[in-house]
Amino acid sequence: MSKEKTSLSFDPTELKHLVDGTHHAFIWSTNLTGVASVNATVQDEMVLEITSVGDVIEDKENGTFYGQINFTALFIGYSNITVTLYDAKGYMLAEEMFPASVILSYQNLSDIFSQIIRILVAISYVNMGAAMDFSVVKDIIKRPVGPIIGMICQYLFMPLISFALGKLVFPDNPMAQLGMFLSGCSPGGGVSNMWTHLLGGSLDLSVMMTFVSNIFAFGTLPLWIYLMAPLIIGDKDFVIPFKDIGLILAFLAIPCLIGMACKMFLPRFARFLERTLAAISIFNILFTFTFGVYSNLYIFSFFTFKTLLIGFLSPFLGYLSGMLLAKLCCQSWADTIAISIETGVQNNAVAYIILKLSFEKPAGDITAVFPCAAIIMSPIPLLVAYIIKKSYGFLAQSKSQDITDAKTEKSVTNGSISKASEKSRNQSSPDELTASGETGGADNPAADLKDDVV
C-alpha cells in the first residue's frame, strides 16, 4: 500500500546544531486515522541513535494521533530521522523525513590549541627575525627573482593543481573540491620558514616570500574564488575574510620585526635566539602533531584513502613544481629549497576561516577536513627529506672521521718505523755496516785500508 498525502508534522520543527553526546526528543503528530504503531530510523547511525519510540496516543478531542521519539546526538554530521506510521494490519500510512545536524562539544579544546600555537609561532618568528641576514635581504630586494618565482608557483600553479586534483579524485563531491581548492589558493604558511631553516634553505628568502604571499592574498584569493568557485559549487556567495587575512599578515610581521630589532641593537641576544630556532621549530611541529591532533580528533573520522591521498599530492606537487621552476631559472640550491617549500606549504588556516564563514555548522567543519588533510600530510615529504639530510650528514661525518683516524694511524705507524730503523742503524755491528756499504766510501779510511790488505 502506498503512503497517503498527509500532514505529518514535528515539534520542534527543526533539529539543528545539536551538540554531540546530548539527548533529545521530538513529538510527531498527524491527522490521519487508524494509526496503530510508529517506527523511527536514522540515515547515518554514526551521527544519531534512536533510543526509544513512545506509544501512539490518540487525541479524540482533536481527532489526531501523536507520540514521542527519543534519540541521542552521537557525532558531528548530518542525518535524517525517518518516521513511519502503520495501521493495525501493518500497512504503512505515512512516512516523513526529519533532518538533523550535530556539532562538536569540545570546541573549547580546539580554541585552546589555536591560541597556544599562535603564541609558539610568534616566538618562532622572533627567532627568525633575529636569524635574518640584512645583506642578503638587500640583495633579494635589488634582484627579486626568488620572490617572483615563488609568487608564480604559489598563486598560479597551486590553485590549478588543487582544482584539478579535486575534480579528479572527488568528481561527485563539490564540497570536497571546494575545500581542496581553497587550500591551494591560501598564502604561504609560517611553518614553511621552519622547514626551510631545518633543511638548509634560504631563511631570508623564505620569510620575505611569506610576507609577499600574504600581501598578494588580498587580491588573489577573491579573484580565484570568483573565477573558479562557480565551476565547483554553483552560484554560492562567499565571504572573503579580509580582516582575518590582514591580522594574519600583522601576526607574522610584528614578531619578525622584533627579532630584526634584536639583531640590530642586541646582537648577543640575537645570536642566542638564532641558536634556539631549530629547537623551537621542531617543538612546534611536535606540538601540532600531538595536542593539535588530539584537539581535532573528529577530523580523522572523515579521513579516507582518497582524502589522505589528495592531502599528500597537493603539497607534494607544489614542492616539485617550485623546485623545477627554480632550477630552470638557475637559482641556487638554498633558494631552490626555500621556493619549493614555500610553494607546497600553505597557510590552510585561511581556507579554514573562509569555509567556516561561508557555511553554517557543521558544513564548515566537515568541509574544512580537506585543508586539514593537507596540513597533516604536507610535512611528510619534508620530514623524509630532513631524515635523509641528517643521515647523510651523519654518514659523511663518520666517513670523514674514519679517514682522519686512518691518516693519523698511518702517520703514527710511519713514525714508529722510522724511529725503529734509526735505532737499528745505531745498534748495528761494524761488520754489518761494512757489508751493507754504510761504512765504505771515499771518506772512510778503514775501508781503504782493508781493500789494500786484500
DRENDO-1510 file (C-alpha; in Angstrom, 1 decimal, always signed):
<recs>
REC; n; res; u; v; w
REC; 1; MET; +0.0; +0.0; +0.0 .
REC; 2; SER; +1.4; +3.4; -1.0 .
REC; 3; LYS; +1.6; +6.1; +1.5 .
REC; 4; GLU; -1.0; +8.8; +1.5 .
REC; 5; LYS; -0.6; +12.5; +1.3 .
REC; 6; THR; -0.5; +13.6; +5.0 .
REC; 7; SER; +0.2; +16.5; +7.2 .
REC; 8; LEU; +2.7; +14.5; +9.4 .
REC; 9; SER; +4.4; +17.2; +11.5 .
REC; 10; PHE; +7.1; +17.5; +14.1 .
REC; 11; ASP; +7.7; +19.6; +17.2 .
REC; 12; PRO; +10.2; +21.2; +17.3 .
REC; 13; THR; +10.1; +22.0; +13.7 .
REC; 14; GLU; +13.9; +21.5; +13.1 .
REC; 15; LEU; +16.8; +19.7; +14.8 .
REC; 16; LYS; +19.8; +21.9; +14.0 .
REC; 17; HIS; +23.1; +22.3; +15.8 .
REC; 18; LEU; +22.6; +19.6; +18.3 .
REC; 19; VAL; +25.7; +19.1; +20.5 .
REC; 20; ASP; +27.2; +15.6; +20.3 .
REC; 21; GLY; +26.7; +13.4; +23.4 .
REC; 22; THR; +23.4; +15.1; +24.3 .
REC; 23; HIS; +19.9; +13.5; +24.5 .
REC; 24; HIS; +16.8; +14.9; +22.7 .
REC; 25; ALA; +13.2; +14.2; +21.9 .
REC; 26; PHE; +10.6; +15.4; +19.5 .
REC; 27; ILE; +6.8; +14.9; +19.1 .
REC; 28; TRP; +5.3; +13.7; +15.9 .
REC; 29; SER; +1.6; +14.3; +15.1 .
REC; 30; THR; -0.8; +13.6; +12.3 .
REC; 31; ASN; -4.5; +14.0; +11.4 .
REC; 32; LEU; -4.6; +10.5; +9.8 .
REC; 33; THR; -7.0; +8.0; +11.3 .
REC; 34; GLY; -6.3; +4.4; +12.3 .
REC; 35; VAL; -2.7; +4.9; +13.3 .
REC; 36; ALA; -1.7; +1.9; +15.4 .
REC; 37; SER; +2.1; +1.9; +15.5 .
REC; 38; VAL; +5.1; +4.0; +14.7 .
REC; 39; ASN; +8.7; +3.3; +13.7 .
REC; 40; ALA; +11.8; +5.6; +13.6 .
REC; 41; THR; +15.1; +5.0; +11.8 .
REC; 42; VAL; +18.2; +7.2; +11.2 .
REC; 43; GLN; +20.1; +7.6; +7.9 .
REC; 44; ASP; +23.6; +7.7; +9.5 .
REC; 45; GLU; +23.9; +5.7; +12.7 .
REC; 46; MET; +27.3; +7.4; +13.4 .
REC; 47; VAL; +25.6; +10.7; +13.8 .
REC; 48; LEU; +22.3; +9.9; +15.5 .
REC; 49; GLU; +20.9; +7.0; +17.5 .
REC; 50; ILE; +17.2; +6.3; +18.3 .
REC; 51; THR; +17.0; +5.4; +22.0 .
REC; 52; SER; +13.2; +4.8; +22.3 .
REC; 53; VAL; +9.9; +5.2; +20.4 .
REC; 54; GLY; +6.9; +6.1; +22.6 .
REC; 55; ASP; +3.4; +4.6; +22.2 .
REC; 56; VAL; +0.9; +6.0; +19.8 .
REC; 57; ILE; -1.5; +8.3; +21.7 .
REC; 58; GLU; -4.9; +9.2; +20.3 .
REC; 59; ASP; -6.3; +12.7; +20.9 .
REC; 60; LYS; -10.0; +12.0; +20.5 .
REC; 61; GLU; -11.0; +15.6; +21.1 .
REC; 62; ASN; -8.9; +16.9; +18.2 .
REC; 63; GLY; -9.1; +13.7; +16.1 .
REC; 64; THR; -5.3; +13.4; +15.9 .
REC; 65; PHE; -2.6; +10.9; +16.8 .
REC; 66; TYR; +0.8; +11.7; +18.3 .
REC; 67; GLY; +3.8; +10.3; +20.0 .
REC; 68; GLN; +7.3; +10.9; +21.3 .
REC; 69; ILE; +10.6; +9.7; +19.8 .
REC; 70; ASN; +13.8; +9.9; +21.9 .
REC; 71; PHE; +17.3; +10.0; +20.3 .
REC; 72; THR; +20.9; +10.8; +21.1 .
REC; 73; ALA; +23.3; +13.0; +19.1 .
REC; 74; LEU; +26.5; +11.0; +18.7 .
REC; 75; PHE; +28.9; +12.7; +16.3 .
REC; 76; ILE; +29.3; +15.7; +14.0 .
REC; 77; GLY; +27.5; +15.5; +10.8 .
REC; 78; TYR; +24.0; +15.4; +9.1 .
REC; 79; SER; +21.4; +12.6; +9.3 .
REC; 80; ASN; +17.7; +12.3; +8.6 .
REC; 81; ILE; +15.3; +10.7; +11.0 .
REC; 82; THR; +12.6; +8.8; +9.1 .
REC; 83; VAL; +9.3; +8.4; +10.9 .
REC; 84; THR; +6.9; +5.8; +9.5 .
REC; 85; LEU; +3.2; +5.3; +10.6 .
REC; 86; TYR; +1.4; +1.9; +10.4 .
REC; 87; ASP; -2.2; +0.9; +10.8 .
REC; 88; ALA; -3.4; -2.2; +12.8 .
REC; 89; LYS; -2.7; -4.5; +9.9 .
REC; 90; GLY; +0.8; -3.3; +9.5 .
REC; 91; TYR; +0.2; -1.3; +6.3 .
REC; 92; MET; +2.2; +2.0; +6.0 .
REC; 93; LEU; +0.0; +5.0; +6.4 .
REC; 94; ALA; +2.6; +7.8; +6.1 .
REC; 95; GLU; +6.4; +8.4; +6.1 .
REC; 96; GLU; +8.3; +11.6; +6.5 .
REC; 97; MET; +12.0; +12.5; +7.0 .
REC; 98; PHE; +13.1; +14.9; +9.7 .
REC; 99; PRO; +16.6; +16.4; +9.0 .
REC; 100; ALA; +19.0; +16.9; +11.9 .
REC; 101; SER; +22.6; +18.2; +12.3 .
REC; 102; VAL; +25.1; +17.6; +15.1 .
REC; 103; ILE; +28.0; +19.9; +16.0 .
REC; 104; LEU; +31.1; +19.3; +18.2 .
REC; 105; SER; +31.0; +19.5; +22.0 .
REC; 106; TYR; +34.8; +20.2; +22.5 .
REC; 107; GLN; +35.2; +23.4; +20.6 .
REC; 108; ASN; +36.9; +25.0; +23.6 .
REC; 109; LEU; +39.8; +22.5; +23.4 .
REC; 110; SER; +40.3; +23.3; +19.7 .
REC; 111; ASP; +40.3; +27.0; +20.6 .
REC; 112; ILE; +42.9; +26.5; +23.3 .
REC; 113; PHE; +45.2; +24.8; +20.8 .
REC; 114; SER; +44.7; +27.6; +18.3 .
REC; 115; GLN; +45.7; +30.2; +21.0 .
REC; 116; ILE; +48.8; +28.2; +22.1 .
REC; 117; ILE; +50.1; +27.6; +18.6 .
REC; 118; ARG; +49.7; +31.3; +17.8 .
REC; 119; ILE; +52.0; +32.1; +20.7 .
REC; 120; LEU; +54.5; +29.5; +19.6 .
REC; 121; VAL; +54.5; +30.7; +16.0 .
REC; 122; ALA; +55.0; +34.3; +17.3 .
REC; 123; ILE; +58.0; +33.2; +19.3 .
REC; 124; SER; +59.5; +31.4; +16.4 .
REC; 125; TYR; +59.1; +34.5; +14.2 .
REC; 126; VAL; +61.0; +36.5; +16.7 .
REC; 127; ASN; +63.8; +33.9; +16.3 .
REC; 128; MET; +63.5; +34.0; +12.5 .
REC; 129; GLY; +63.9; +37.8; +12.5 .
REC; 130; ALA; +67.0; +37.5; +14.7 .
REC; 131; ALA; +68.4; +35.0; +12.2 .
REC; 132; MET; +67.9; +37.1; +9.1 .
REC; 133; ASP; +71.0; +38.4; +7.2 .
REC; 134; PHE; +70.3; +42.0; +6.3 .
REC; 135; SER; +72.8; +42.0; +3.5 .
REC; 136; VAL; +71.0; +39.0; +1.9 .
REC; 137; VAL; +67.7; +40.8; +2.3 .
REC; 138; LYS; +69.0; +43.8; +0.5 .
REC; 139; ASP; +70.3; +41.6; -2.4 .
REC; 140; ILE; +66.9; +39.9; -2.6 .
REC; 141; ILE; +65.1; +43.3; -2.8 .
REC; 142; LYS; +67.5; +44.5; -5.5 .
REC; 143; ARG; +67.1; +41.3; -7.5 .
REC; 144; PRO; +63.7; +39.9; -6.6 .
REC; 145; VAL; +63.9; +36.8; -8.8 .
REC; 146; GLY; +63.2; +34.4; -6.0 .
REC; 147; PRO; +60.0; +36.1; -4.7 .
REC; 148; ILE; +58.7; +36.4; -8.3 .
REC; 149; ILE; +59.2; +32.7; -9.0 .
REC; 150; GLY; +57.6; +31.9; -5.6 .
REC; 151; MET; +54.5; +34.0; -6.5 .
REC; 152; ILE; +54.1; +32.3; -9.8 .
REC; 153; CYS; +54.3; +28.9; -8.1 .
REC; 154; GLN; +52.1; +30.0; -5.2 .
REC; 155; TYR; +49.3; +31.7; -6.9 .
REC; 156; LEU; +49.3; +30.1; -10.4 .
REC; 157; PHE; +50.5; +26.5; -10.0 .
REC; 158; MET; +48.9; +25.7; -6.7 .
REC; 159; PRO; +45.3; +26.8; -7.4 .
REC; 160; LEU; +45.3; +25.0; -10.7 .
REC; 161; ILE; +46.9; +21.8; -9.1 .
REC; 162; SER; +44.4; +21.7; -6.3 .
REC; 163; PHE; +41.4; +22.4; -8.6 .
REC; 164; ALA; +42.5; +19.6; -11.0 .
REC; 165; LEU; +43.1; +17.1; -8.1 .
REC; 166; GLY; +39.7; +17.9; -6.6 .
REC; 167; LYS; +37.9; +17.3; -9.9 .
REC; 168; LEU; +39.9; +14.1; -10.5 .
REC; 169; VAL; +39.7; +12.5; -7.0 .
REC; 170; PHE; +36.2; +13.7; -5.9 .
REC; 171; PRO; +34.2; +14.2; -9.2 .
REC; 172; ASP; +30.9; +13.8; -7.3 .
REC; 173; ASN; +31.7; +15.7; -4.1 .
REC; 174; PRO; +31.7; +19.5; -4.7 .
REC; 175; MET; +32.3; +20.3; -1.1 .
REC; 176; ALA; +35.5; +18.3; -1.1 .
REC; 177; GLN; +36.6; +20.0; -4.3 .
REC; 178; LEU; +35.9; +23.4; -2.7 .
REC; 179; GLY; +37.8; +22.5; +0.4 .
REC; 180; MET; +40.9; +21.4; -1.6 .
REC; 181; PHE; +40.7; +24.4; -4.0 .
REC; 182; LEU; +40.6; +26.9; -1.2 .
REC; 183; SER; +43.6; +25.1; +0.4 .
REC; 184; GLY; +45.5; +25.6; -2.9 .
REC; 185; CYS; +44.6; +29.3; -3.0 .
REC; 186; SER; +45.9; +30.0; +0.5 .
REC; 187; PRO; +49.0; +32.1; +1.1 .
REC; 188; GLY; +52.3; +30.7; +2.3 .
REC; 189; GLY; +52.3; +29.4; +5.9 .
REC; 190; GLY; +54.7; +30.3; +8.8 .
REC; 191; VAL; +55.7; +26.6; +9.1 .
REC; 192; SER; +57.4; +26.9; +5.7 .
REC; 193; ASN; +60.0; +29.1; +7.3 .
REC; 194; MET; +60.7; +26.5; +10.0 .
REC; 195; TRP; +61.2; +23.7; +7.4 .
REC; 196; THR; +63.3; +25.9; +5.2 .
REC; 197; HIS; +65.6; +26.6; +8.2 .
REC; 198; LEU; +65.8; +22.8; +9.1 .
REC; 199; LEU; +66.5; +21.8; +5.5 .
REC; 200; GLY; +69.2; +24.4; +4.9 .
REC; 201; GLY; +67.3; +26.7; +2.6 .
REC; 202; SER; +67.5; +30.5; +2.5 .
REC; 203; LEU; +65.6; +31.6; +5.5 .
REC; 204; ASP; +65.7; +35.3; +4.4 .
REC; 205; LEU; +64.1; +34.4; +1.1 .
REC; 206; SER; +61.5; +32.2; +2.8 .
REC; 207; VAL; +60.4; +34.9; +5.2 .
REC; 208; MET; +60.2; +37.5; +2.5 .
REC; 209; MET; +58.2; +35.2; +0.3 .
REC; 210; THR; +55.8; +34.5; +3.2 .
REC; 211; PHE; +55.2; +38.3; +3.6 .
REC; 212; VAL; +54.8; +38.9; -0.1 .
REC; 213; SER; +52.5; +35.9; -0.4 .
REC; 214; ASN; +50.2; +37.2; +2.4 .
REC; 215; ILE; +50.0; +40.6; +0.8 .
REC; 216; PHE; +49.1; +39.1; -2.6 .
REC; 217; ALA; +46.4; +37.1; -0.9 .
REC; 218; PHE; +44.2; +40.2; -0.6 .
REC; 219; GLY; +43.9; +40.2; -4.4 .
REC; 220; THR; +44.5; +36.6; -5.5 .
REC; 221; LEU; +42.1; +34.9; -3.0 .
REC; 222; PRO; +39.0; +36.8; -4.1 .
REC; 223; LEU; +40.0; +36.6; -7.8 .
REC; 224; TRP; +40.4; +32.8; -7.7 .
REC; 225; ILE; +37.3; +32.2; -5.7 .
REC; 226; TYR; +35.1; +34.3; -8.0 .
REC; 227; LEU; +36.6; +32.7; -11.1 .
REC; 228; MET; +36.6; +29.0; -10.1 .
REC; 229; ALA; +34.1; +28.6; -7.2 .
REC; 230; PRO; +31.1; +28.8; -9.6 .
REC; 231; LEU; +32.6; +25.9; -11.6 .
REC; 232; ILE; +32.7; +23.8; -8.3 .
REC; 233; ILE; +29.6; +24.6; -6.3 .
REC; 234; GLY; +27.5; +27.0; -8.4 .
REC; 235; ASP; +26.3; +30.5; -7.6 .
REC; 236; LYS; +27.2; +30.4; -3.9 .
REC; 237; ASP; +28.1; +33.7; -2.3 .
REC; 238; PHE; +31.4; +33.5; -0.4 .
REC; 239; VAL; +32.6; +35.7; +2.5 .
REC; 240; ILE; +36.2; +36.8; +2.0 .
REC; 241; PRO; +37.7; +37.5; +5.4 .
REC; 242; PHE; +39.9; +40.5; +4.5 .
REC; 243; LYS; +40.2; +41.4; +8.2 .
REC; 244; ASP; +41.4; +38.0; +9.2 .
REC; 245; ILE; +44.0; +37.9; +6.3 .
REC; 246; GLY; +45.2; +41.3; +7.5 .
REC; 247; LEU; +45.5; +40.1; +11.1 .
REC; 248; ILE; +47.5; +37.1; +9.9 .
REC; 249; LEU; +49.9; +39.4; +8.0 .
REC; 250; ALA; +50.3; +41.6; +11.1 .
REC; 251; PHE; +50.7; +38.5; +13.2 .
REC; 252; LEU; +53.7; +37.4; +11.0 .
REC; 253; ALA; +55.2; +40.8; +10.6 .
REC; 254; ILE; +55.4; +42.2; +14.2 .
REC; 255; PRO; +57.3; +39.3; +15.8 .
REC; 256; CYS; +59.7; +39.2; +12.9 .
REC; 257; LEU; +60.4; +43.0; +13.2 .
REC; 258; ILE; +61.1; +42.5; +16.9 .
REC; 259; GLY; +63.6; +39.8; +16.1 .
REC; 260; MET; +65.2; +42.1; +13.5 .
REC; 261; ALA; +65.5; +44.9; +16.1 .
REC; 262; CYS; +67.3; +42.4; +18.4 .
REC; 263; LYS; +69.7; +41.7; +15.6 .
REC; 264; MET; +70.5; +45.4; +15.2 .
REC; 265; PHE; +70.6; +46.5; +18.9 .
REC; 266; LEU; +71.1; +43.3; +20.9 .
REC; 267; PRO; +73.5; +41.2; +18.8 .
REC; 268; ARG; +74.4; +38.8; +21.7 .
REC; 269; PHE; +70.8; +38.1; +22.5 .
REC; 270; ALA; +70.1; +37.7; +18.7 .
REC; 271; ARG; +72.8; +35.1; +18.4 .
REC; 272; PHE; +71.1; +33.2; +21.3 .
REC; 273; LEU; +67.7; +33.4; +19.5 .
REC; 274; GLU; +69.3; +32.2; +16.3 .
REC; 275; ARG; +70.8; +29.1; +18.0 .
REC; 276; THR; +67.4; +28.1; +19.5 .
REC; 277; LEU; +65.5; +28.5; +16.3 .
REC; 278; ALA; +65.8; +24.8; +15.2 .
REC; 279; ALA; +64.7; +23.5; +18.6 .
REC; 280; ILE; +61.7; +25.8; +18.7 .
REC; 281; SER; +60.7; +24.8; +15.1 .
REC; 282; ILE; +60.9; +21.1; +16.0 .
REC; 283; PHE; +58.9; +21.7; +19.2 .
REC; 284; ASN; +56.1; +23.5; +17.2 .
REC; 285; ILE; +55.9; +20.6; +14.8 .
REC; 286; LEU; +55.7; +18.0; +17.5 .
REC; 287; PHE; +53.1; +20.1; +19.4 .
REC; 288; THR; +51.0; +20.3; +16.3 .
REC; 289; PHE; +51.1; +16.6; +15.8 .
REC; 290; THR; +50.3; +15.7; +19.4 .
REC; 291; PHE; +48.0; +18.2; +21.2 .
REC; 292; GLY; +46.8; +19.6; +17.9 .
REC; 293; VAL; +45.7; +16.2; +16.6 .
REC; 294; TYR; +44.1; +15.4; +20.0 .
REC; 295; SER; +42.0; +18.6; +20.0 .
REC; 296; ASN; +40.7; +17.9; +16.5 .
REC; 297; LEU; +40.2; +14.1; +16.7 .
REC; 298; TYR; +36.9; +14.3; +14.8 .
REC; 299; ILE; +38.8; +15.0; +11.6 .
REC; 300; PHE; +40.2; +11.5; +11.5 .
REC; 301; SER; +36.8; +10.0; +11.3 .
REC; 302; PHE; +36.3; +11.7; +8.0 .
REC; 303; PHE; +39.6; +10.6; +6.6 .
REC; 304; THR; +39.5; +8.1; +3.8 .
REC; 305; PHE; +42.2; +6.9; +1.5 .
REC; 306; LYS; +41.2; +9.5; -1.1 .
REC; 307; THR; +41.2; +12.3; +1.4 .
REC; 308; LEU; +44.7; +11.4; +2.6 .
REC; 309; LEU; +45.9; +10.9; -1.0 .
REC; 310; ILE; +44.8; +14.3; -2.2 .
REC; 311; GLY; +46.1; +15.9; +1.0 .
REC; 312; PHE; +49.5; +14.4; +0.2 .
REC; 313; LEU; +49.5; +15.0; -3.6 .
REC; 314; SER; +48.6; +18.7; -3.4 .
REC; 315; PRO; +51.7; +19.9; -1.4 .
REC; 316; PHE; +54.0; +17.3; -2.9 .
REC; 317; LEU; +53.2; +18.5; -6.4 .
REC; 318; GLY; +53.7; +22.0; -5.1 .
REC; 319; TYR; +57.2; +21.1; -3.8 .
REC; 320; LEU; +58.0; +19.5; -7.1 .
REC; 321; SER; +56.8; +22.4; -9.3 .
REC; 322; GLY; +58.5; +25.0; -7.2 .
REC; 323; MET; +61.8; +23.1; -7.3 .
REC; 324; LEU; +61.6; +22.6; -11.1 .
REC; 325; LEU; +60.8; +26.2; -11.9 .
REC; 326; ALA; +63.5; +27.4; -9.5 .
REC; 327; LYS; +66.2; +25.2; -11.1 .
REC; 328; LEU; +65.0; +26.2; -14.6 .
REC; 329; CYS; +65.6; +29.8; -13.5 .
REC; 330; CYS; +69.1; +28.9; -12.4 .
REC; 331; GLN; +68.5; +29.6; -8.7 .
REC; 332; SER; +71.0; +28.5; -6.0 .
REC; 333; TRP; +70.2; +25.3; -4.1 .
REC; 334; ALA; +69.4; +27.3; -0.9 .
REC; 335; ASP; +66.9; +29.5; -2.8 .
REC; 336; THR; +65.5; +26.4; -4.6 .
REC; 337; ILE; +64.8; +24.8; -1.3 .
REC; 338; ALA; +63.0; +28.0; +0.0 .
REC; 339; ILE; +60.9; +28.4; -3.1 .
REC; 340; SER; +60.0; +24.7; -3.2 .
REC; 341; ILE; +58.9; +24.6; +0.4 .
REC; 342; GLU; +57.1; +28.0; +0.2 .
REC; 343; THR; +55.1; +26.7; -2.7 .
REC; 344; GLY; +53.9; +23.4; -1.1 .
REC; 345; VAL; +53.4; +24.6; +2.5 .
REC; 346; GLN; +50.4; +26.9; +2.7 .
REC; 347; ASN; +48.6; +28.7; +5.5 .
REC; 348; ASN; +45.5; +26.5; +5.4 .
REC; 349; ALA; +44.1; +28.4; +8.3 .
REC; 350; VAL; +42.9; +31.0; +5.8 .
REC; 351; ALA; +41.0; +28.3; +3.8 .
REC; 352; TYR; +39.6; +27.1; +7.1 .
REC; 353; ILE; +38.4; +30.6; +8.1 .
REC; 354; ILE; +36.7; +31.1; +4.7 .
REC; 355; LEU; +34.9; +27.8; +4.9 .
REC; 356; LYS; +33.7; +28.5; +8.5 .
REC; 357; LEU; +32.4; +31.9; +7.5 .
REC; 358; SER; +30.8; +30.7; +4.2 .
REC; 359; PHE; +28.9; +27.7; +5.6 .
REC; 360; GLU; +26.9; +27.1; +8.7 .
REC; 361; LYS; +27.8; +24.4; +11.2 .
REC; 362; PRO; +28.5; +21.6; +10.7 .
REC; 363; ALA; +29.1; +22.0; +7.0 .
REC; 364; GLY; +32.0; +24.4; +7.5 .
REC; 365; ASP; +33.7; +21.9; +9.9 .
REC; 366; ILE; +33.2; +19.0; +7.6 .
REC; 367; THR; +34.4; +20.8; +4.5 .
REC; 368; ALA; +37.5; +22.0; +6.5 .
REC; 369; VAL; +38.6; +18.4; +6.8 .
REC; 370; PHE; +40.2; +18.7; +3.4 .
REC; 371; PRO; +42.5; +21.6; +4.2 .
REC; 372; CYS; +43.3; +19.8; +7.5 .
REC; 373; ALA; +44.3; +16.7; +5.4 .
REC; 374; ALA; +46.8; +18.9; +3.6 .
REC; 375; ILE; +48.1; +20.3; +6.9 .
REC; 376; ILE; +48.7; +16.8; +8.2 .
REC; 377; MET; +50.2; +15.3; +5.0 .
REC; 378; SER; +52.3; +18.2; +3.8 .
REC; 379; PRO; +55.1; +17.7; +6.4 .
REC; 380; ILE; +55.6; +14.0; +5.4 .
REC; 381; PRO; +57.9; +14.7; +2.3 .
REC; 382; LEU; +59.7; +17.4; +4.3 .
REC; 383; LEU; +60.2; +15.0; +7.3 .
REC; 384; VAL; +61.6; +12.4; +5.0 .
REC; 385; ALA; +64.0; +14.9; +3.4 .
REC; 386; TYR; +65.1; +16.1; +6.8 .
REC; 387; ILE; +65.8; +12.5; +8.0 .
REC; 388; ILE; +67.8; +11.8; +4.7 .
REC; 389; LYS; +69.7; +15.1; +5.2 .
REC; 390; LYS; +70.6; +14.3; +8.8 .
REC; 391; SER; +71.5; +10.7; +7.9 .
REC; 392; TYR; +73.7; +11.8; +5.1 .
REC; 393; GLY; +75.4; +14.4; +7.3 .
REC; 394; PHE; +76.0; +11.7; +10.0 .
REC; 395; LEU; +77.4; +9.2; +7.5 .
REC; 396; ALA; +79.6; +11.9; +5.9 .
REC; 397; GLN; +80.9; +12.9; +9.3 .
REC; 398; SER; +81.6; +9.3; +10.2 .
REC; 399; LYS; +83.4; +8.7; +6.9 .
REC; 400; SER; +85.4; +11.9; +7.4 .
REC; 401; GLN; +86.3; +10.8; +10.9 .
REC; 402; ASP; +87.4; +7.3; +9.6 .
REC; 403; ILE; +89.6; +8.9; +7.0 .
REC; 404; THR; +91.2; +11.2; +9.6 .
REC; 405; ASP; +91.7; +8.3; +12.0 .
REC; 406; ALA; +93.3; +6.2; +9.2 .
REC; 407; LYS; +95.7; +9.1; +8.3 .
REC; 408; THR; +96.6; +9.6; +11.9 .
REC; 409; GLU; +97.2; +5.8; +12.4 .
REC; 410; LYS; +99.4; +5.7; +9.2 .
REC; 411; SER; +101.3; +8.7; +10.4 .
REC; 412; VAL; +101.9; +7.2; +13.8 .
REC; 413; THR; +103.0; +3.9; +12.2 .
REC; 414; ASN; +105.4; +5.5; +9.7 .
REC; 415; GLY; +106.9; +7.5; +12.6 .
REC; 416; SER; +107.4; +4.3; +14.6 .
REC; 417; ILE; +109.0; +2.6; +11.6 .
REC; 418; SER; +111.4; +5.5; +11.1 .
REC; 419; LYS; +112.4; +5.5; +14.7 .
REC; 420; ALA; +112.9; +1.8; +14.7 .
REC; 421; SER; +115.1; +2.0; +11.6 .
REC; 422; GLU; +117.2; +4.7; +13.1 .
REC; 423; LYS; +117.7; +2.7; +16.3 .
REC; 424; SER; +118.6; -0.4; +14.3 .
REC; 425; ARG; +121.3; +1.5; +12.4 .
REC; 426; ASN; +122.7; +2.9; +15.6 .
REC; 427; GLN; +123.0; -0.6; +17.1 .
REC; 428; SER; +124.5; -2.4; +14.1 .
REC; 429; SER; +128.0; -4.0; +14.3 .
REC; 430; PRO; +130.9; -2.7; +12.2 .
REC; 431; ASP; +130.9; -5.9; +10.1 .
REC; 432; GLU; +127.2; -5.4; +9.3 .
REC; 433; LEU; +127.8; -1.8; +8.4 .
REC; 434; THR; +130.7; -2.8; +6.2 .
REC; 435; ALA; +128.6; -5.5; +4.5 .
REC; 436; SER; +125.9; -3.1; +3.8 .
REC; 437; GLY; +128.3; -0.5; +2.5 .
REC; 438; GLU; +127.3; +2.1; +5.0 .
REC; 439; THR; +131.0; +2.4; +6.3 .
REC; 440; GLY; +132.6; +2.5; +2.9 .
REC; 441; GLY; +133.3; +5.3; +0.6 .
REC; 442; ALA; +136.0; +7.8; -0.3 .
REC; 443; ASP; +135.8; +9.4; +3.1 .
REC; 444; ASN; +136.2; +6.1; +5.1 .
REC; 445; PRO; +140.0; +5.4; +5.7 .
REC; 446; ALA; +139.3; +2.0; +7.3 .
REC; 447; ALA; +137.6; +0.8; +4.2 .
REC; 448; ASP; +140.5; +1.9; +2.0 .
REC; 449; LEU; +143.0; +0.2; +4.3 .
REC; 450; LYS; +141.1; -3.1; +4.2 .
REC; 451; ASP; +141.0; -3.0; +0.4 .
REC; 452; ASP; +144.7; -2.5; +0.3 .
REC; 453; VAL; +145.3; -5.6; +2.6 .
REC; 454; VAL; +143.2; -7.8; +0.5 .
</recs>
